[in-house]
Amino acid sequence: MKQVTILVPAGNVNLSSVVGTFEILTEANEYWQKNGNTPGIEVRIAGVLAELKQNSRLYSLNPVDISTVRKHDLVIIPSISDPKGFAQLISNNKILIDWIKTQYKDGAEIASICTGAFLLAATGVLDRKTCSTHWQAENDFRALFPNIELQTDKLLIAGQGLYTNGGAFSFLNLVLMLVEKYFDRETAIYCSKVFQIDMGRNLQSPFAIFQPQKNHDDEVIIRAQSYIEQNVSEKISFENLASKLAVSRRNFDRRFIKATGNTPVEYMQRVKIEAAKSSLERDRKDIFEIMCDVGYSDERAFRDVFKKITGLSPTDYRARFNQESDFI
């Protein structure tokens, strides 16, 4: 029987990622046994704190002491944050981070939910590997862990006994994947039906909102970013923009990438596509008109860039998010 531990770190723990994970895994185990099998897993909620108050003390968690548990086959880190930022979150959980690293070295698999990836990354086991986390935490993650390849477009990333997922309630898809691994496909399908979770989702990019990276001190690049954002409908020449800002094009590109993590062209594309997404969500304009509004004249190029960034075609995006779509 596999031993599964859902951790309770110090910080603002997303209770749904703890309780939801526990309920799905428990349901899977019960279904497995109803089909004539011996219990597949034993699930516990554990941590280094005797009690953790949440939501202005409205809720409390009373995890078992992790030091009393001898074996861990799978460790799950929930979504978590700290009002003082992720660096403080890591500082407050140094003991637990070391413990996670030790468990991985001893053969346990580790799964992180949403921003739980910050604690997993702090162990060092993700260095030079690929992972995902909530798209909203992308800039903070890249700043803290430049040696990790972050792919926030991906909903689930698995490899070498490590599992990471995107934001918020996408943890449900991660847990279904773990159910299939630790039980079987039939049990995962059963859980997807009981908890009404869509199986097969592999992207969080349709849900992402572009967040301009302006947490830097390069005033020239901030001016360039503002110009791009204020001229969405224009076809911008970066050669001319660099000249206006009194820097060479080569130096402009280098500084832009260093400050924002995007090339000027990528940044412009993301700004334009974010504007197009807003129009598709609220307007009745046809796609050709929206394309022109954001400065594209080539329909194929617009559709290709839109799908690359969102994972959906403009038509599919409108069908999913337009406010006038029918709800049945």
Backbone hydrogen bonds in HBPLUS format (Angstrom, degrees):
<---DONOR---> <-ACCEPTOR-->    atom                        ^
c    i                          cat <-CA-CA->   ^        H-A-AA   ^      H-
h    n   atom  resd res      DA  || num        DHA   H-A  angle D-A-AA Bond
n    s   type  num  typ     dist DA aas  dist angle  dist       angle   num
A0002-LYS N   A0040-GLY O   2.99 MM  38  6.24 159.2  2.03 147.5 141.1     1
A0042-GLU N   A0002-LYS O   2.81 MM  40  6.28 142.1  1.95 163.4 172.3     2
A0073-ASP N   A0003-GLN O   2.81 MM  70  5.12 151.7  1.89 136.5 146.1     3
A0074-LEU N   A0003-GLN O   3.09 MM  71  6.47 152.2  2.17 157.5 157.5     4
A0004-VAL N   A0042-GLU O   2.86 MM  38  5.94 177.3  1.86 161.4 161.8     5
A0044-ARG N   A0004-VAL O   3.02 MM  40  6.43 145.0  2.14 153.5 164.4     6
A0005-THR N   A0074-LEU O   2.84 MM  69  6.26 164.8  1.86 165.0 169.9     7
A0076-ILE N   A0005-THR O   2.80 MM  71  6.17 163.0  1.83 160.6 163.6     8
A0006-ILE N   A0044-ARG O   2.86 MM  38  6.17 172.1  1.86 162.4 164.9     9
A0046-ALA N   A0006-ILE O   2.92 MM  40  6.15 153.9  1.99 146.7 155.2    10
A0007-LEU N   A0076-ILE O   2.87 MM  69  6.02 166.7  1.89 163.8 167.7    11
A0008-VAL N   A0046-ALA O   2.83 MM  38  5.95 123.9  2.15 145.3 151.3    12
A0012-ASN N   A0081-SER O   2.84 MM  69  5.12 163.2  1.87 158.6 157.4    13
A0081-SER N   A0012-ASN O   3.13 MM  69  5.12 141.6  2.29 118.2 129.6    14
A0014-ASN N   A0079-SER O   2.84 MM  65  5.31 175.8  1.84 149.7 148.7    15
A0017-SER N   A0014-ASN O   3.00 MM   3  5.63 134.4  2.21 114.2 125.2    16
A0018-VAL N   A0015-LEU O   3.03 MM   3  5.15 136.3  2.23 100.3 112.8    17
A0019-VAL N   A0015-LEU O   2.81 MM   4  6.01 167.0  1.83 174.5 170.2    18
A0020-GLY N   A0016-SER O   2.73 MM   4  5.24 147.0  1.84 130.2 141.7    19
A0022-PHE N   A0018-VAL O   3.03 MM   4  6.21 162.0  2.06 147.6 153.1    20
A0023-GLU N   A0019-VAL O   2.90 MM   4  6.11 160.4  1.94 152.6 157.5    21
A0024-ILE N   A0020-GLY O   3.06 MM   4  6.22 165.3  2.08 151.7 155.1    22
A0025-LEU N   A0021-THR O   3.05 MM   4  6.15 171.0  2.06 154.1 157.0    23
A0026-THR N   A0022-PHE O   2.95 MM   4  6.01 152.0  2.03 143.9 152.2    24
A0027-GLU N   A0023-GLU O   2.90 MM   4  6.05 158.4  1.95 146.4 152.3    25
A0028-ALA N   A0024-ILE O   2.91 MM   4  6.13 157.1  1.96 150.1 156.5    26
A0029-ASN N   A0025-LEU O   3.03 MM   4  6.20 155.3  2.09 142.2 148.4    27
A0030-GLU N   A0026-THR O   3.00 MM   4  6.26 156.0  2.06 148.9 155.0    28
A0031-TYR N   A0027-GLU O   2.96 MM   4  6.16 161.2  1.99 150.7 155.7    29
A0032-TRP N   A0028-ALA O   2.94 MM   4  6.07 156.5  2.00 146.5 153.3    30
A0033-GLN N   A0029-ASN O   3.07 MM   4  6.32 151.2  2.15 142.4 149.3    31
A0034-LYS N   A0030-GLU O   2.95 MM   4  6.21 149.9  2.04 146.1 154.7    32
A0035-ASN N   A0031-TYR O   3.19 MM   4  6.46 133.7  2.42 141.1 152.0    33
A0037-ASN N   A0032-TRP O   3.37 MM   5  5.89 150.5  2.46 141.2 142.3    34
A0036-GLY N   A0033-GLN O   2.91 MM   3  5.23 149.3  2.01 116.7 117.2    35
A0064-VAL N   A0045-ILE O   3.01 MM  19  6.42 160.3  2.05 149.7 146.0    36
A0047-GLY N   A0064-VAL O   2.94 MM  17  6.29 155.1  2.00 167.7 172.8    37
A0066-ILE N   A0047-GLY O   3.10 MM  19  5.30 157.9  2.15 139.1 141.9    38
A0052-LEU N   A0061-LEU O   2.86 MM   9  5.07 149.2  1.95 143.1 151.5    39
A0061-LEU N   A0052-LEU O   2.85 MM   9  5.07 153.0  1.92 136.7 145.4    40
A0054-GLN N   A0059-TYR O   2.78 MM   5  5.09 162.8  1.81 149.7 147.4    41
A0058-LEU N   A0054-GLN O   3.02 MM   4  6.22 115.0  2.46 146.7 163.6    42
A0059-TYR N   A0054-GLN O   3.13 MM   5  5.09 176.5  2.13 141.0 141.9    43
A0058-LEU N   A0055-ASN O   2.99 MM   3  5.35 155.6  2.05 109.7 117.7    44
A0068-THR N   A0065-ASP O   2.97 MM   3  5.66 162.9  2.00 120.4 125.9    45
A0069-VAL N   A0066-ILE O   3.18 MM   3  5.41 162.7  2.21 108.0 113.4    46
A0109-GLU N   A0073-ASP O   2.89 MM  36  6.10 173.2  1.90 142.5 140.8    47
A0075-VAL N   A0109-GLU O   2.84 MM  34  6.25 159.6  1.88 157.1 163.2    48
A0111-ALA N   A0075-VAL O   2.80 MM  36  6.20 162.5  1.83 163.8 168.2    49
A0077-ILE N   A0111-ALA O   2.73 MM  34  6.17 163.3  1.76 161.9 167.7    50
A0113-ILE N   A0077-ILE O   2.80 MM  36  5.97 155.3  1.86 165.8 172.8    51
A0085-GLY N   A0082-ASP O   2.89 MM   3  5.23 166.4  1.91 119.4 122.4    52
A0089-LEU N   A0085-GLY O   3.12 MM   4  6.42 149.1  2.22 139.7 149.0    53
A0090-ILE N   A0086-PHE O   2.98 MM   4  6.21 158.4  2.03 148.1 151.9    54
A0091-SER N   A0087-ALA O   3.05 MM   4  6.30 157.7  2.10 142.6 148.9    55
A0092-ASN N   A0088-GLN O   2.89 MM   4  6.12 148.8  1.99 149.6 157.4    56
A0093-ASN N   A0090-ILE O   3.12 MM   3  5.25 150.9  2.20 103.1 112.0    57
A0097-ILE N   A0093-ASN O   2.85 MM   4  6.05 155.3  1.91 156.5 164.6    58
A0098-ASP N   A0094-LYS O   3.04 MM   4  6.24 162.3  2.07 149.3 152.8    59
A0099-TRP N   A0095-ILE O   3.04 MM   4  6.26 149.7  2.13 140.8 149.9    60
A0100-ILE N   A0096-LEU O   2.86 MM   4  6.15 154.0  1.93 150.0 156.2    61
A0101-LYS N   A0097-ILE O   3.07 MM   4  6.33 163.1  2.10 149.7 153.8    62
A0102-THR N   A0098-ASP O   3.01 MM   4  6.26 154.8  2.07 145.5 152.2    63
A0103-GLN N   A0099-TRP O   2.95 MM   4  6.25 156.6  2.01 150.5 156.7    64
A0104-TYR N   A0100-ILE O   3.00 MM   4  6.30 158.0  2.05 153.3 158.9    65
A0105-LYS N   A0101-LYS O   3.05 MM   4  6.29 159.5  2.09 147.6 153.2    66
A0106-ASP N   A0102-THR O   2.96 MM   4  6.16 138.2  2.14 141.7 153.5    67
A0108-ALA N   A0103-GLN O   2.92 MM   5  5.42 160.9  1.96 152.3 145.9    68
A0107-GLY N   A0104-TYR O   3.07 MM   3  5.22 162.7  2.10 106.7 111.0    69
A0110-ILE N   A0161-GLY O   2.94 MM  51  6.40 156.1  2.00 163.8 167.2    70
A0163-TYR N   A0110-ILE O   2.87 MM  53  6.27 148.9  1.96 152.7 158.1    71
A0112-SER N   A0163-TYR O   2.74 MM  51  6.21 159.1  1.79 160.0 163.8    72
A0116-GLY N   A0113-ILE O   2.78 MM   3  5.13 160.3  1.82 140.1 140.8    73
A0117-ALA N   A0114-CYS O   3.27 MM   3  6.30 167.8  2.29 121.8 124.4    74
A0118-PHE N   A0115-THR O   3.04 MM   3  5.77 165.3  2.06 118.6 121.9    75
A0119-LEU N   A0116-GLY O   3.11 MM   3  5.59 128.1  2.39 109.0 119.9    76
A0120-LEU N   A0116-GLY O   3.24 MM   4  6.62 159.8  2.29 147.8 153.7    77
A0121-ALA N   A0117-ALA O   2.75 MM   4  5.82 161.3  1.78 147.5 152.9    78
A0122-ALA N   A0118-PHE O   3.01 MM   4  6.10 144.7  2.14 135.8 145.1    79
A0123-THR N   A0120-LEU O   3.16 MM   3  5.53 153.0  2.23 106.6 114.6    80
A0124-GLY N   A0121-ALA O   3.03 MM   3  5.58 153.3  2.10 114.2 121.7    81
A0127-ASP N   A0124-GLY O   3.26 MM   3  5.48 164.8  2.29 108.4 113.0    82
A0129-LYS N   A0126-LEU O   2.83 MM   3  5.11 143.7  1.96 144.5 138.3    83
A0128-ARG N   A0147-ASN O   2.78 MM  19  5.51 153.7  1.85 137.3 146.4    84
A0149-GLU N   A0129-LYS O   2.89 MM  20  5.96 155.4  1.95 161.9 163.8    85
A0131-CYS N   A0149-GLU O   3.02 MM  18  6.44 151.5  2.10 154.8 157.8    86
A0151-GLN N   A0131-CYS O   2.92 MM  20  6.13 164.5  1.94 167.5 172.5    87
A0137-ALA N   A0134-HIS O   2.96 MM   3  5.49 152.3  2.04 115.0 123.0    88
A0138-GLU N   A0135-TRP O   3.25 MM   3  5.19 165.7  2.27 106.8 109.1    89
A0141-PHE N   A0137-ALA O   2.96 MM   4  6.12 160.6  2.00 159.1 165.3    90
A0142-ARG N   A0138-GLU O   2.96 MM   4  6.17 168.7  1.97 159.9 162.1    91
A0143-ALA N   A0139-ASN O   3.11 MM   4  6.24 154.3  2.18 144.1 151.0    92
A0144-LEU N   A0140-ASP O   3.11 MM   4  6.32 152.4  2.19 146.1 152.6    93
A0145-PHE N   A0141-PHE O   2.82 MM   4  5.86 154.9  1.88 156.8 164.1    94
A0148-ILE N   A0145-PHE O   3.22 MM   3  5.78 165.3  2.24 120.7 122.0    95
A0154-LYS N   A0151-GLN O   3.17 MM   3  5.79 153.8  2.25 113.4 120.0    96
A0204-GLN N   A0153-ASP O   2.90 MM  51  5.30 161.0  1.94 130.8 137.1    97
A0155-LEU N   A0202-ASN O   3.06 MM  47  4.88 169.1  2.08 112.1 110.7    98
A0166-GLY N   A0155-LEU O   2.89 MM  11  4.81 137.5  2.07 134.7 137.2    99
A0157-ILE N   A0164-THR O   2.97 MM   7  5.37 157.4  2.02 156.1 155.7   100
A0164-THR N   A0157-ILE O   2.94 MM   7  5.37 161.1  1.98 155.2 161.3   101
A0159-GLY N   A0162-LEU O   2.99 MM   3  5.41 147.8  2.10 150.6 158.9   102
A0162-LEU N   A0159-GLY O   3.03 MM   3  5.41 150.6  2.12 111.5 120.3   103
A0170-SER N   A0167-GLY O   3.07 MM   3  5.80 160.6  2.11 138.9 143.3   104
A0172-LEU N   A0169-PHE O   3.19 MM   3  5.92 167.7  2.21 115.7 118.7   105
A0173-ASN N   A0170-SER O   3.01 MM   3  5.51 134.9  2.22 110.1 120.0   106
A0175-VAL N   A0171-PHE O   2.90 MM   4  6.20 159.5  1.94 153.7 158.3   107
A0176-LEU N   A0172-LEU O   3.04 MM   4  6.29 152.7  2.11 141.5 148.9   108
A0177-MET N   A0173-ASN O   3.08 MM   4  6.29 152.5  2.16 141.1 147.9   109
A0178-LEU N   A0174-LEU O   3.00 MM   4  6.36 151.9  2.08 147.6 155.6   110
A0179-VAL N   A0175-VAL O   2.81 MM   4  6.11 149.4  1.90 148.5 157.6   111
A0180-GLU N   A0176-LEU O   2.97 MM   4  6.26 158.6  2.02 149.2 153.9   112
A0181-LYS N   A0177-MET O   3.03 MM   4  6.29 149.6  2.12 141.3 149.9   113
A0182-TYR N   A0178-LEU O   2.86 MM   4  6.01 166.2  1.87 154.0 157.1   114
A0183-PHE N   A0179-VAL O   2.76 MM   4  5.56 134.9  1.96 144.9 154.7   115
A0188-ALA N   A0184-ASP O   3.17 MM   4  6.49 154.1  2.24 147.0 154.4   116
A0189-ILE N   A0185-ARG O   2.92 MM   4  6.20 159.9  1.96 157.1 162.2   117
A0190-TYR N   A0186-GLU O   2.96 MM   4  6.19 157.1  2.01 145.5 152.1   118
A0191-CYS N   A0187-THR O   2.98 MM   4  6.24 162.0  2.02 148.5 152.5   119
A0192-SER N   A0188-ALA O   2.91 MM   4  6.16 151.4  1.99 146.0 154.4   120
A0193-LYS N   A0189-ILE O   3.06 MM   4  6.33 143.7  2.20 145.3 154.2   121
A0193-LYS N   A0190-TYR O   3.12 MM   3  5.23 125.8  2.43  97.0 110.6   122
A0194-VAL N   A0190-TYR O   2.92 MM   4  6.23 161.0  1.96 154.3 160.0   123
A0195-PHE N   A0191-CYS O   2.91 MM   4  5.92 171.3  1.92 152.2 154.7   124
A0196-GLN N   A0192-SER O   2.84 MM   4  5.25 105.1  2.42 119.1 133.9   125
A0197-ILE N   A0192-SER O   2.84 MM   5  4.71 148.4  1.94 129.8 140.3   126
A0207-PHE N   A0204-GLN O   2.97 MM   3  5.59 148.5  2.07 118.0 127.1   127
A0208-ALA N   A0205-SER O   3.21 MM   3  5.08 152.9  2.29 101.3 109.2   128
A0222-ILE N   A0218-ASP O   3.03 MM   4  6.37 154.4  2.10 152.0 160.2   129
A0223-ARG N   A0219-GLU O   2.99 MM   4  6.20 154.4  2.06 145.9 152.0   130
A0224-ALA N   A0220-VAL O   3.02 MM   4  6.34 148.8  2.12 139.9 149.0   131
A0225-GLN N   A0221-ILE O   2.79 MM   4  6.06 159.6  1.83 152.8 157.7   132
A0226-SER N   A0222-ILE O   2.97 MM   4  6.16 161.7  2.00 147.7 152.4   133
A0227-TYR N   A0223-ARG O   2.97 MM   4  6.17 152.9  2.04 143.9 151.4   134
A0228-ILE N   A0224-ALA O   3.00 MM   4  6.29 161.8  2.03 153.1 157.0   135
A0229-GLU N   A0225-GLN O   2.97 MM   4  6.20 163.8  1.99 154.0 158.3   136
A0230-GLN N   A0226-SER O   2.93 MM   4  6.03 141.5  2.08 144.2 154.0   137
A0231-ASN N   A0228-ILE O   3.29 MM   3  5.31 155.7  2.36  99.9 107.1   138
A0234-GLU N   A0231-ASN O   3.08 MM   3  5.44 159.7  2.13 112.4 118.9   139
A0241-LEU N   A0237-SER O   2.94 MM   4  6.23 156.1  2.00 146.1 153.8   140
A0242-ALA N   A0238-PHE O   2.91 MM   4  5.85 161.5  1.94 137.2 142.2   141
A0243-SER N   A0239-GLU O   3.14 MM   4  6.31 151.6  2.23 137.5 145.4   142
A0244-LYS N   A0240-ASN O   2.91 MM   4  6.21 155.1  1.97 149.4 155.7   143
A0245-LEU N   A0241-LEU O   3.06 MM   4  6.31 141.7  2.21 143.1 153.5   144
A0245-LEU N   A0242-ALA O   3.17 MM   3  5.07 124.2  2.49  90.9 105.2   145
A0247-VAL N   A0242-ALA O   3.03 MM   5  5.42 173.4  2.03 149.9 151.3   146
A0246-ALA N   A0243-SER O   3.00 MM   3  4.93 159.1  2.05 103.0 108.8   147
A0252-PHE N   A0248-SER O   2.80 MM   4  5.95 154.8  1.86 151.9 160.1   148
A0253-ASP N   A0249-ARG O   2.95 MM   4  6.15 164.9  1.98 153.1 155.3   149
A0254-ARG N   A0250-ARG O   3.08 MM   4  6.29 163.6  2.11 146.3 151.1   150
A0255-ARG N   A0251-ASN O   2.95 MM   4  6.09 167.7  1.96 150.9 154.2   151
A0256-PHE N   A0252-PHE O   2.88 MM   4  5.98 153.6  1.95 148.4 156.6   152
A0257-ILE N   A0253-ASP O   3.01 MM   4  6.19 167.9  2.03 153.8 155.9   153
A0258-LYS N   A0254-ARG O   3.08 MM   4  6.26 161.9  2.12 146.8 152.2   154
A0259-ALA N   A0255-ARG O   2.97 MM   4  6.06 154.0  2.04 145.6 151.9   155
A0260-THR N   A0256-PHE O   2.92 MM   4  5.97 162.5  1.95 154.6 159.0   156
A0261-GLY N   A0257-ILE O   2.81 MM   4  4.80 146.5  1.92 128.9 137.3   157
A0267-TYR N   A0263-THR O   2.93 MM   4  6.15 162.6  1.96 158.6 163.5   158
A0268-MET N   A0264-PRO O   2.95 MM   4  6.13 163.3  1.98 148.3 152.7   159
A0269-GLN N   A0265-VAL O   2.89 MM   4  6.12 160.7  1.93 152.0 157.4   160
A0270-ARG N   A0266-GLU O   2.98 MM   4  6.20 159.6  2.02 149.9 154.7   161
A0271-VAL N   A0267-TYR O   2.99 MM   4  6.26 157.6  2.04 152.6 158.7   162
A0272-LYS N   A0268-MET O   2.94 MM   4  6.15 165.7  1.96 154.3 158.1   163
A0273-ILE N   A0269-GLN O   2.84 MM   4  6.00 163.2  1.87 152.8 157.9   164
A0274-GLU N   A0270-ARG O   2.92 MM   4  5.97 150.4  2.01 140.4 148.5   165
A0275-ALA N   A0271-VAL O   3.12 MM   4  6.38 152.0  2.20 143.6 150.6   166
A0276-ALA N   A0272-LYS O   2.93 MM   4  6.25 152.8  2.00 146.2 154.4   167
A0277-LYS N   A0273-ILE O   2.82 MM   4  6.03 154.2  1.88 148.1 154.7   168
A0278-SER N   A0274-GLU O   3.14 MM   4  6.39 156.5  2.20 142.8 148.0   169
A0279-SER N   A0275-ALA O   3.17 MM   4  6.49 154.6  2.24 145.2 151.5   170
A0280-LEU N   A0276-ALA O   2.91 MM   4  6.19 158.9  1.96 152.3 158.4   171
A0281-GLU N   A0277-LYS O   2.94 MM   4  6.13 140.9  2.10 146.5 157.1   172
A0282-ARG N   A0278-SER O   3.23 MM   4  6.42 140.7  2.40 141.7 150.3   173
A0283-ASP N   A0279-SER O   2.75 MM   4  5.20 161.4  1.79 150.5 154.7   174
A0323-GLN N   A0281-GLU O   2.83 MM  42  5.96 156.6  1.88 166.2 160.6   175
A0289-GLU N   A0286-ASP O   3.09 MM   3  5.44 119.7  2.47 104.2 118.0   176
A0290-ILE N   A0286-ASP O   3.09 MM   4  6.45 159.0  2.14 153.9 160.2   177
A0291-MET N   A0287-ILE O   2.86 MM   4  5.98 157.0  1.91 147.8 154.5   178
A0292-CYS N   A0288-PHE O   3.07 MM   4  6.36 153.7  2.15 144.2 150.1   179
A0293-ASP N   A0289-GLU O   2.96 MM   4  6.22 150.4  2.05 144.3 153.0   180
A0294-VAL N   A0290-ILE O   3.21 MM   4  6.51 137.7  2.40 146.3 155.4   181
A0296-TYR N   A0291-MET O   3.02 MM   5  5.40 161.5  2.06 150.9 147.6   182
A0295-GLY N   A0292-CYS O   3.06 MM   3  5.12 162.5  2.09 110.4 111.3   183
A0302-PHE N   A0298-ASP O   3.00 MM   4  6.28 160.2  2.04 154.7 160.5   184
A0303-ARG N   A0299-GLU O   2.97 MM   4  6.19 167.4  1.99 152.7 155.6   185
A0304-ASP N   A0300-ARG O   2.90 MM   4  6.08 157.6  1.95 149.7 156.3   186
A0305-VAL N   A0301-ALA O   2.99 MM   4  6.15 166.3  2.01 152.5 155.6   187
A0306-PHE N   A0302-PHE O   2.87 MM   4  5.98 163.0  1.90 152.3 158.0   188
A0307-LYS N   A0303-ARG O   2.98 MM   4  6.10 163.3  2.01 146.8 150.7   189
A0308-LYS N   A0304-ASP O   2.97 MM   4  6.10 153.1  2.04 143.2 151.4   190
A0309-ILE N   A0305-VAL O   3.06 MM   4  6.25 153.7  2.13 151.1 156.3   191
A0310-THR N   A0306-PHE O   2.92 MM   4  6.01 165.4  1.94 153.7 158.4   192
A0311-GLY N   A0307-LYS O   2.73 MM   4  4.69 144.2  1.85 126.4 135.3   193
A0317-TYR N   A0313-SER O   2.86 MM   4  6.07 155.9  1.92 156.0 163.6   194
A0318-ARG N   A0314-PRO O   3.00 MM   4  6.19 162.8  2.03 147.3 151.2   195
A0319-ALA N   A0315-THR O   3.05 MM   4  6.30 159.9  2.09 147.0 152.7   196
A0320-ARG N   A0316-ASP O   3.08 MM   4  6.28 142.0  2.23 141.1 150.3   197
A0320-ARG N   A0317-TYR O   3.14 MM   3  5.23 126.2  2.45  95.9 109.6   198
A0321-PHE N   A0317-TYR O   2.94 MM   4  6.11 158.3  1.99 156.9 162.6   199
A0322-ASN N   A0318-ARG O   2.87 MM   4  5.02 156.6  1.93 141.7 142.7   200
A0325-SER N   A0322-ASN O   3.04 MM   3  5.46 165.5  2.06 118.3 120.4   201
